């Protein structure tokens, strides 16, 4: 589809929601509940976006929670053979596809559109490595082996033709899908995916399967695109992913636009200056105030006797030789120090192009030169200023929008699902929390990054300026959904001769609640004599957040050891949400 034929609406600024159809942050992985799906989708709407992006299909051994396998031995799931696959025959996990059905049906009902990448280049969810292993080929041969490609294309056909068990709509006709991406960050041998593989897949989607959604090349933008791919009519557009990358990866991949022009220029100017000074010093040491009697450096270092001294040592030349050796040593040390520092600078990314600069290069190529669609499918793991500059560039461009990596929604067990991205970077949560909390519970030993509130507010601000739906029943509205207060855990003790109880409270939150009010009442006023104001619910805590890892305690209330009842209520800057049901602590 050409750029001129595209119907442009407001740009989308939002979040990737990789867990929306399969939660990788649980052990073992689980499919999300209807509450979790709706919480994720409504959170996206509350942040002002109507587009989000899930992660790929999970591929691998049937012992894992995967969508596609070649060995359906796990009886915990129902497996369906995929037509057109052979040697090996591949099978689809019906339970996991039903979970995807639920996501698309809910998205359609709520007015959210989903970007669906088909396969991952990396092995996080099995991806190309697992698919290749099933076919006993290398990861590079995934793209070149005709039989492996044929089996993968059969999987794509199975997915596109699937009838949603909830909505009854075939995936290829479902308006809840915004776009199909051929994959996530696809590459081969540290370079581009073969054009023939990409165009064969996009022609299958667009021309054979007649999908009604955009078809996007999911190749890794880091490597650029072949002209054949850029010109291919069955490809509607392209996506850019922007992350800080290790220097060894930049050097190995020879990506010219991944290193800052300014940093490169400075590097070569300093290198050239050192080189020129070294040549000049060797030819004419006298310019460096060294008495050399017109000798070059080599002649000077080989001579310590003057012509007029009848074979006696010329002390001036001896002194000059010592100075020359000292300067040579300094130059050698300078070279070593400079190259060592330069390597460190490159390694730390100080010479790399900002995300905005990389985006502008990609955007101008794709949108201005080839008249195709373009959006930022992922960005993250960098500084707030990098994000600000990138979003400003996207906002000023003809790109469709940008999605930050990544959002995790409320957990069925209370609190939120969390994901540690490494390097101290955490997943984001809505509506955004000014906390930095970590809990040590196995894989859930992740928390809330100290940049969360700033990044979330930044994304919301760009969404608000790009036509975020003011008429939505969720946008800029009070929290949605009744919180569920779980039965509390109670421990009792004697303190100063009085029996006290420690009541640990956890609840499943309301979507969009920034904090909660906790109310308490004595359950049975006849047990003890109590003040009249404790017979009814009164607010005993406010400003309590549910920003904890899944299932963790949010509040411990110390009370007299008598039965108390509790209820909670969420609120945000737009009002109060509904109350939870009442629970009693004995």
C-alpha positions as CSV (number, residue, x, y, z in Angstrom):
1,X,0.0,0.0,0.0
2,X,1.4,3.4,-0.9
3,X,1.6,6.2,1.5
4,X,-0.8,8.2,-0.6
5,X,-3.5,5.5,-0.3
6,X,-3.2,5.2,3.4
7,X,-6.0,6.7,5.5
8,X,-4.1,8.6,8.2
9,X,-5.8,9.2,11.5
10,X,-4.2,10.5,14.6
11,X,-0.8,9.0,15.6
12,X,-0.8,6.4,18.3
13,X,1.6,6.7,21.2
14,X,1.3,3.7,23.6
15,X,2.7,0.5,24.9
16,X,3.7,-3.0,23.9
17,X,1.7,-5.5,25.9
18,X,3.7,-8.7,25.3
19,X,1.9,-10.7,27.9
20,X,-1.6,-10.0,26.7
21,X,-2.1,-13.5,25.2
22,X,0.5,-15.5,27.2
23,X,2.0,-14.5,30.6
24,X,5.8,-15.2,30.6
25,X,6.2,-13.8,34.1
26,X,4.5,-16.7,35.8
27,X,6.1,-20.1,36.5
28,X,5.0,-22.0,34.5
29,X,3.8,-19.6,31.9
30,X,0.0,-19.2,32.0
31,X,-2.7,-17.8,29.7
32,X,-4.3,-14.6,31.1
33,X,-7.7,-14.5,32.7
34,X,-10.5,-12.4,31.3
35,X,-9.8,-9.9,34.1
36,X,-6.1,-9.6,33.1
37,X,-6.9,-9.2,29.4
38,X,-9.5,-6.5,30.0
39,X,-7.2,-4.8,32.5
40,X,-4.4,-4.6,29.9
41,X,-6.7,-3.4,27.1
42,X,-8.5,-0.8,29.2
43,X,-5.2,0.4,30.6
44,X,-4.1,1.1,27.0
45,X,-7.3,3.1,26.4
46,X,-6.9,5.0,29.7
47,X,-3.4,6.0,28.5
48,X,-4.9,7.5,25.4
49,X,-4.0,4.9,22.7
50,X,-6.1,2.5,20.7
51,X,-3.2,0.5,19.3
52,X,-1.0,-2.0,21.1
53,X,1.4,-4.8,20.1
54,X,1.6,-8.3,21.6
55,X,4.5,-10.6,21.3
56,X,4.9,-13.5,18.9
57,X,3.7,-17.1,18.8
58,X,5.5,-19.3,21.3
59,X,7.3,-22.2,19.6
60,X,9.0,-25.2,21.1
61,X,8.8,-28.5,23.0
62,X,5.3,-29.5,24.1
63,X,6.5,-29.6,27.7
64,X,6.6,-25.8,27.6
65,X,3.6,-23.6,27.2
66,X,3.8,-23.0,23.5
67,X,1.4,-22.3,20.5
68,X,3.3,-24.5,18.1
69,X,5.2,-27.8,18.6
70,X,6.3,-30.9,16.6
71,X,5.7,-33.3,19.5
72,X,2.3,-33.0,21.2
73,X,3.2,-35.1,24.1
74,X,1.8,-32.8,26.8
75,X,-1.6,-34.1,27.7
76,X,-2.4,-31.0,29.6
77,X,-3.2,-29.3,26.3
78,X,-5.3,-30.1,23.2
79,X,-3.2,-30.3,20.1
80,X,-4.5,-29.9,16.5
81,X,-2.4,-30.9,13.5
82,X,-1.6,-28.1,11.1
83,X,-2.6,-28.8,7.5
84,X,0.2,-28.6,5.0
85,X,3.1,-29.4,7.5
86,X,5.2,-32.5,7.2
87,X,8.5,-34.0,8.3
88,X,7.7,-33.0,11.0
89,X,4.0,-32.5,11.2
90,X,3.4,-29.5,13.4
91,X,0.6,-29.1,16.0
92,X,-1.3,-26.1,17.4
93,X,-2.1,-25.7,21.1
94,X,-5.8,-25.1,21.1
95,X,-5.9,-23.7,24.6
96,X,-3.3,-21.0,23.8
97,X,-5.1,-20.1,20.6
98,X,-8.4,-19.8,22.5
99,X,-6.5,-17.3,24.7
100,X,-5.6,-15.3,21.6
101,X,-9.2,-15.6,20.5
102,X,-10.2,-14.0,23.8
103,X,-7.7,-11.2,23.4
104,X,-8.9,-10.3,19.9
105,X,-12.6,-10.6,20.8
106,X,-12.1,-8.3,23.9
107,X,-10.1,-5.8,21.8
108,X,-12.8,-5.7,19.2
109,X,-15.4,-5.0,21.8
110,X,-13.3,-2.3,23.5
111,X,-12.1,-0.6,20.3
112,X,-8.4,-1.5,20.6
113,X,-6.4,-2.8,17.6
114,X,-3.6,-5.3,18.0
115,X,-0.3,-5.6,16.1
116,X,0.6,-9.3,15.7
117,X,4.2,-10.3,15.0
118,X,4.3,-13.9,13.8
119,X,7.7,-15.3,15.0
120,X,10.6,-14.1,17.1
121,X,14.2,-14.0,15.9
122,X,15.3,-14.7,19.4
123,X,14.8,-17.7,21.6
124,X,12.8,-15.9,24.4
125,X,9.6,-17.6,23.1
126,X,11.3,-20.3,21.1
127,X,11.2,-18.3,17.9
128,X,13.4,-19.0,14.8
129,X,15.9,-21.1,16.9
130,X,13.2,-23.5,18.1
131,X,11.5,-23.8,14.7
132,X,14.8,-24.4,13.0
133,X,15.7,-27.0,15.6
134,X,12.4,-28.9,14.9
135,X,13.5,-29.2,11.3
136,X,17.1,-30.0,12.1
137,X,18.5,-26.9,10.3
138,X,20.4,-23.9,11.5
139,X,18.8,-20.6,12.4
140,X,20.1,-19.1,9.1
141,X,18.7,-22.1,7.2
142,X,15.3,-21.2,8.5
143,X,15.2,-18.6,5.8
144,X,16.9,-20.6,3.0
145,X,15.7,-24.2,3.4
146,X,12.6,-24.6,1.2
147,X,11.0,-27.3,3.3
148,X,11.4,-25.3,6.6
149,X,9.9,-22.2,4.9
150,X,7.0,-24.2,3.5
151,X,6.1,-25.5,7.0
152,X,6.3,-22.1,8.5
153,X,4.2,-20.6,5.7
154,X,1.6,-23.4,6.5
155,X,1.6,-22.2,10.1
156,X,1.0,-18.7,9.0
157,X,-1.9,-19.9,6.8
158,X,-3.4,-21.8,9.8
159,X,-3.2,-18.7,12.0
160,X,-4.6,-16.3,9.4
161,X,-7.5,-18.6,8.5
162,X,-8.4,-19.4,12.2
163,X,-12.0,-18.9,13.1
164,X,-12.1,-17.0,16.4
165,X,-14.0,-19.3,18.8
166,X,-15.4,-16.2,20.7
167,X,-16.3,-13.7,17.9
168,X,-16.6,-16.1,15.0
169,X,-14.5,-13.9,12.8
170,X,-11.6,-15.3,10.9
171,X,-8.3,-13.7,12.0
172,X,-7.6,-12.4,8.4
173,X,-10.9,-10.5,8.4
174,X,-10.8,-9.2,12.0
175,X,-10.6,-5.5,12.4
176,X,-9.2,-6.0,15.9
177,X,-5.9,-6.8,14.2
178,X,-4.2,-3.6,13.1
179,X,-1.3,-5.3,11.3
180,X,0.6,-8.5,10.8
181,X,4.4,-8.3,11.2
182,X,6.4,-11.0,9.5
183,X,8.2,-11.4,12.7
184,X,10.1,-9.7,15.5
185,X,13.5,-8.3,14.7
186,X,14.2,-10.9,12.0
187,X,17.8,-11.2,10.7
188,X,20.1,-13.7,9.2
189,X,23.8,-14.1,9.9
190,X,24.0,-10.7,11.5
191,X,22.4,-9.1,8.5
192,X,19.3,-8.8,6.5
193,X,16.7,-11.5,5.9
194,X,16.8,-12.7,2.3
195,X,14.4,-10.6,0.3
196,X,12.9,-13.7,-1.4
197,X,11.8,-15.1,2.0
198,X,10.2,-11.8,3.1
199,X,8.4,-11.2,-0.2
200,X,7.2,-14.8,-0.4
201,X,5.6,-14.4,3.0
202,X,4.1,-11.0,2.4
203,X,2.6,-12.2,-0.9
204,X,1.1,-15.2,0.9
205,X,-0.5,-12.9,3.4
206,X,-1.7,-10.2,1.1
207,X,-2.3,-11.9,-2.3
208,X,-3.2,-15.5,-1.4
209,X,-4.8,-15.3,2.1
210,X,-6.2,-11.8,1.3
211,X,-5.7,-10.5,4.9
212,X,-7.7,-7.3,5.5
213,X,-5.0,-5.8,7.7
214,X,-1.7,-4.1,7.0
215,X,1.2,-6.4,6.2
216,X,4.4,-5.1,7.8
217,X,8.0,-6.3,7.3
218,X,9.2,-7.4,10.7
219,X,12.9,-7.4,9.8
220,X,15.2,-5.8,12.3
221,X,15.5,-2.1,11.3
222,X,19.1,-2.1,12.5
223,X,20.2,-3.8,9.3
224,X,18.2,-1.7,6.8
225,X,16.1,-3.1,3.9
226,X,16.9,-4.3,0.4
227,X,15.5,-2.3,-2.5
228,X,13.5,-5.4,-3.6
229,X,11.7,-5.4,-0.3
230,X,11.2,-1.7,-0.2
231,X,9.5,-1.8,-3.6
232,X,7.4,-4.9,-2.9
233,X,3.7,-4.0,-3.4
234,X,2.5,-6.7,-0.9
235,X,4.4,-4.9,1.9
236,X,2.4,-2.0,3.3
237,X,5.1,-0.8,5.6
238,X,8.0,-1.2,8.0
239,X,8.7,-0.9,11.7
240,X,11.7,0.4,13.6
241,X,13.0,-0.9,16.9
242,X,15.4,1.4,18.8
243,X,17.6,0.2,21.6
244,X,21.1,0.9,22.9
245,X,23.4,-1.8,21.5
246,X,26.7,-3.2,22.7
247,X,29.7,-1.9,20.8
248,X,30.8,-5.4,19.8
249,X,27.4,-5.8,18.1
250,X,27.7,-2.5,16.3
251,X,31.2,-3.3,15.1
252,X,30.3,-6.9,14.1
253,X,27.3,-5.7,12.2
254,X,29.0,-2.7,10.5
255,X,26.0,-0.5,10.9
256,X,27.1,2.9,9.7
257,X,24.1,4.8,11.1
258,X,24.4,3.3,14.6
259,X,27.4,5.4,15.4
260,X,27.1,9.2,15.9
261,X,28.6,11.3,13.1
262,X,29.8,13.8,15.6
263,X,31.5,11.1,17.7
264,X,33.1,9.5,14.6
265,X,34.4,12.9,13.4
266,X,36.0,13.7,16.8
267,X,37.5,10.2,16.9
268,X,39.2,10.6,13.5
269,X,40.3,14.2,14.1
270,X,42.1,13.2,17.3
271,X,43.6,10.1,15.6
272,X,44.8,12.2,12.6
273,X,46.2,14.8,14.9
274,X,48.2,12.3,16.8
275,X,49.4,10.7,13.6
276,X,50.5,14.0,12.0
277,X,52.3,15.1,15.2
278,X,54.1,11.7,15.2
279,X,55.3,12.1,11.6
280,X,56.4,15.7,12.2
281,X,58.3,14.7,15.3
282,X,60.1,11.9,13.5
283,X,61.2,14.2,10.6
284,X,62.0,17.3,12.5
285,X,62.5,16.9,16.3
286,X,63.8,20.5,16.5
287,X,60.2,21.8,16.2
288,X,59.6,20.3,19.6
289,X,62.5,22.3,21.0
290,X,64.9,19.4,20.9
291,X,68.5,20.2,19.8
292,X,69.0,17.8,16.9
293,X,71.6,19.6,14.6
294,X,69.2,19.0,11.7
295,X,68.9,15.3,12.3
296,X,65.7,13.3,12.0
297,X,64.5,11.2,15.0
298,X,66.3,8.0,13.9
299,X,69.6,9.8,13.3
300,X,69.3,11.6,16.6
301,X,68.6,8.5,18.6
302,X,71.7,6.8,16.9
303,X,74.1,9.6,17.7
304,X,75.5,11.0,20.9
305,X,78.8,12.4,19.6
306,X,79.2,15.8,18.0
307,X,81.3,16.3,14.8
308,X,83.5,18.9,16.5
309,X,84.1,17.0,19.7
310,X,86.8,14.6,18.3
311,X,84.9,11.5,19.4
312,X,83.8,12.9,22.8
313,X,80.3,12.7,24.0
314,X,78.2,15.8,23.1
315,X,76.2,16.3,26.4
316,X,73.7,18.5,24.6
317,X,72.9,15.7,22.2
318,X,72.7,13.2,25.1
319,X,70.2,15.5,26.7
320,X,68.3,15.9,23.4
321,X,68.2,12.1,23.0
322,X,66.7,11.7,26.5
323,X,64.1,14.3,25.7
324,X,63.3,12.6,22.4
325,X,62.9,9.3,24.2
326,X,60.6,10.9,26.7
327,X,58.4,12.5,24.0
328,X,58.3,9.2,22.1
329,X,57.2,7.5,25.3
330,X,54.5,10.1,25.9
331,X,53.3,9.7,22.3
332,X,53.1,5.9,22.7
333,X,51.4,6.2,26.0
334,X,49.0,8.8,24.5
335,X,48.1,6.5,21.6
336,X,47.4,3.6,24.0
337,X,45.4,5.7,26.4
338,X,43.4,7.4,23.6
339,X,42.5,4.1,21.9
340,X,41.6,2.6,25.3
341,X,39.4,5.5,26.2
342,X,37.8,5.6,22.7
343,X,37.0,1.9,23.0
344,X,35.3,2.5,26.4
345,X,33.4,5.5,25.0
346,X,32.1,3.4,22.0
347,X,31.3,0.5,24.3
348,X,29.3,2.8,26.6
349,X,27.4,4.2,23.7
350,X,28.7,7.7,24.0
351,X,29.3,7.9,20.3
352,X,26.1,6.4,19.2
353,X,23.3,8.1,17.4
354,X,20.3,9.1,19.5
355,X,17.1,7.2,18.9
356,X,15.6,10.3,17.1
357,X,18.5,10.4,14.6
358,X,18.2,6.7,13.8
359,X,14.4,7.1,13.4
360,X,14.7,10.1,11.1
361,X,17.1,8.2,8.8
362,X,14.7,5.2,8.6
363,X,11.6,7.4,8.3
364,X,12.9,9.5,5.4
365,X,14.0,6.3,3.5
366,X,10.7,4.5,4.0
367,X,8.1,7.3,4.0
368,X,9.6,10.0,1.9
369,X,11.5,7.9,-0.6
370,X,9.5,4.7,-0.9
371,X,6.1,6.1,0.2
372,X,5.4,3.2,2.6
373,X,4.0,3.2,6.1
374,X,6.3,3.3,9.1
375,X,6.0,3.2,12.9
376,X,8.2,2.6,15.9
377,X,7.3,-0.9,17.0
378,X,9.6,-0.9,20.0
379,X,11.9,1.4,21.9
380,X,13.3,1.6,25.4
381,X,16.2,0.7,27.7
382,X,17.6,4.2,27.5
383,X,17.3,7.7,29.1
384,X,14.2,9.8,29.4
385,X,15.9,12.5,27.1
386,X,16.4,9.8,24.4
387,X,12.7,9.0,24.6
388,X,11.7,12.7,24.6
389,X,13.7,13.4,21.4
390,X,12.4,10.3,19.7
391,X,8.8,11.0,20.4
392,X,9.2,14.6,19.3
393,X,10.7,13.3,16.0
394,X,7.8,10.8,15.5
395,X,5.3,13.5,16.4
396,X,6.7,15.8,13.7
397,X,6.9,13.1,11.1
398,X,4.5,11.2,8.9
399,X,5.0,8.0,10.9
400,X,1.9,6.2,12.3
401,X,3.1,6.3,15.9
402,X,5.4,4.7,18.5
403,X,5.1,2.0,21.2
404,X,7.4,1.9,24.2
405,X,8.6,-1.5,25.6
406,X,6.7,-2.7,27.7
407,X,3.5,-2.7,29.8
408,X,2.6,-5.3,32.4
409,X,-1.0,-5.4,33.7
410,X,-2.6,-6.3,37.0
411,X,-2.3,-9.9,38.2
412,X,-5.1,-12.2,39.1
413,X,-3.4,-12.7,42.5
414,X,-3.2,-9.0,43.3
415,X,-0.5,-6.5,42.5
416,X,1.0,-6.5,39.0
417,X,3.0,-8.7,36.8
418,X,6.5,-7.4,36.5
419,X,9.4,-8.0,34.2
420,X,13.1,-7.2,34.7
421,X,14.6,-6.1,31.4
422,X,18.1,-6.1,32.8
423,X,20.5,-3.3,33.7
424,X,18.1,-2.0,36.3
425,X,15.3,-1.4,33.8
426,X,11.8,-2.6,34.8
427,X,8.6,-3.0,32.9
428,X,6.0,-0.2,33.1
429,X,2.5,-0.3,34.7
430,X,-0.5,2.0,34.4
431,X,-1.5,4.5,35.5
432,X,2.2,4.8,36.6
433,X,3.7,4.7,40.0
434,X,6.4,6.8,41.7
435,X,7.9,3.8,43.4
436,X,11.0,1.6,43.1
437,X,10.1,-1.6,45.0
438,X,11.6,-5.1,44.6
439,X,10.3,-8.3,46.1
440,X,12.4,-11.5,46.3
441,X,10.0,-14.2,45.1
442,X,11.8,-16.2,42.4
443,X,11.0,-14.9,38.9
444,X,8.8,-12.2,40.5
445,X,11.9,-10.6,42.1
446,X,11.3,-7.6,40.0
447,X,9.6,-4.3,40.7
448,X,8.9,-0.9,39.6
449,X,11.5,1.3,38.0
450,X,12.3,4.8,39.3
451,X,11.6,6.1,35.8
452,X,8.2,4.6,35.5
453,X,6.1,7.7,36.3
454,X,8.1,10.0,34.1
455,X,8.0,7.6,31.1
456,X,4.3,6.9,31.5
457,X,3.4,10.5,31.8
458,X,5.5,11.3,28.7
459,X,3.6,8.7,26.7
460,X,0.3,10.0,27.9
461,X,1.2,13.5,27.0
462,X,1.9,12.6,23.4
463,X,-1.2,10.5,23.2
464,X,-3.3,13.4,24.6
465,X,-1.9,15.6,21.9
466,X,-2.8,13.2,19.1
467,X,-6.5,12.7,19.4
468,X,-6.8,10.4,22.4
469,X,-10.5,9.7,22.4
470,X,-12.2,12.1,24.8
471,X,-15.5,10.3,24.2
472,X,-14.1,6.9,25.4
473,X,-15.8,5.6,28.5
474,X,-12.4,4.9,29.9
475,X,-10.2,7.8,28.9
476,X,-9.7,10.3,31.8
477,X,-12.3,8.5,33.9
478,X,-12.3,7.0,37.4
479,X,-11.0,3.5,38.1
480,X,-12.8,0.6,36.4
481,X,-14.0,-2.6,38.0
482,X,-14.6,-3.8,41.5
483,X,-11.4,-4.5,43.4
484,X,-11.3,-8.0,45.0
485,X,-10.0,-8.0,48.6
486,X,-8.6,-11.5,49.3
487,X,-9.1,-13.2,52.7
488,X,-6.4,-11.6,54.9
489,X,-3.6,-13.4,56.6
490,X,-3.7,-12.8,60.4
491,X,-1.0,-13.4,63.0
492,X,-1.5,-12.6,66.7
493,X,0.8,-11.5,69.4
494,X,0.9,-10.1,72.9
495,X,2.3,-6.6,73.2
496,X,2.4,-4.8,76.6
497,X,0.0,-7.4,77.9
498,X,-2.6,-6.7,75.2
499,X,-3.6,-9.2,72.5
500,X,-3.0,-7.6,69.0
501,X,-3.4,-8.9,65.5
502,X,-1.4,-8.1,62.4
503,X,-3.7,-8.2,59.4
504,X,-2.0,-8.6,56.0
505,X,-4.1,-7.3,53.1
506,X,-3.8,-8.0,49.4
507,X,-6.3,-7.2,46.7
508,X,-6.8,-7.4,43.0
509,X,-7.0,-3.9,41.9
510,X,-9.2,-1.7,39.8
511,X,-7.9,-0.7,36.4
512,X,-6.6,2.8,36.4
513,X,-6.5,3.2,40.2
514,X,-3.6,5.4,41.3
515,X,-4.1,4.6,45.0
516,X,-6.6,3.1,47.4
517,X,-8.5,3.9,50.6
518,X,-8.8,1.1,53.1
519,X,-11.8,1.2,55.4
520,X,-12.2,-0.8,58.6
521,X,-15.0,-1.7,61.0
522,X,-15.4,-4.0,64.0
523,X,-17.3,-7.0,62.8
524,X,-19.2,-7.7,66.1
525,X,-19.7,-4.7,68.4
526,X,-21.1,-6.9,71.1
527,X,-17.8,-8.6,71.7
528,X,-16.1,-5.7,73.4
529,X,-17.0,-2.2,74.4
530,X,-15.9,0.0,71.5
531,X,-16.3,3.7,70.6
532,X,-19.4,4.2,68.4
533,X,-17.4,5.6,65.5
534,X,-15.8,2.1,65.1
535,X,-19.1,0.3,64.5
536,X,-19.3,1.7,61.0
537,X,-16.6,1.6,58.2
538,X,-14.1,4.4,58.5
539,X,-11.1,5.2,56.4
540,X,-8.0,4.1,58.2
541,X,-5.5,4.3,55.4
542,X,-5.3,6.4,52.2
543,X,-2.8,6.7,49.4
544,X,-2.0,3.0,49.6
545,X,-0.8,1.7,46.2
546,X,-1.0,-1.8,44.8
547,X,2.4,-1.4,43.1
548,X,3.8,-4.7,44.2
549,X,4.7,-8.0,42.5
550,X,2.0,-10.5,41.9
551,X,0.4,-11.8,45.1
552,X,2.5,-9.7,47.5
553,X,1.1,-8.1,50.6
554,X,0.1,-4.4,50.2
555,X,-0.6,-3.4,53.7
556,X,-0.2,-4.8,57.3
557,X,-2.8,-3.4,59.8
558,X,-2.1,-3.7,63.5
559,X,-5.3,-3.9,65.5
560,X,-6.8,-5.4,68.7
561,X,-7.2,-9.1,68.4
562,X,-11.0,-9.0,67.7
563,X,-12.7,-9.6,64.4
564,X,-12.5,-6.6,62.0
565,X,-14.0,-6.2,58.6
566,X,-12.3,-4.4,55.7
567,X,-13.1,-3.0,52.3
568,X,-11.0,-1.0,49.8
569,X,-11.8,1.5,47.1
570,X,-9.6,2.8,44.3
571,X,-9.2,6.4,43.2
572,X,-7.4,8.5,40.7
573,X,-7.3,12.2,39.6
574,X,-10.7,11.7,37.9
575,X,-12.7,10.3,40.8
576,X,-13.4,7.2,42.9
577,X,-13.9,3.6,41.7
578,X,-16.3,1.1,43.2
579,X,-15.9,-0.6,46.6
580,X,-14.6,-4.1,47.0
581,X,-16.7,-6.7,48.8
582,X,-16.2,-6.9,52.5
583,X,-13.8,-9.4,54.1
584,X,-13.4,-10.2,57.8
585,X,-10.2,-10.9,59.7
586,X,-10.5,-13.2,62.7
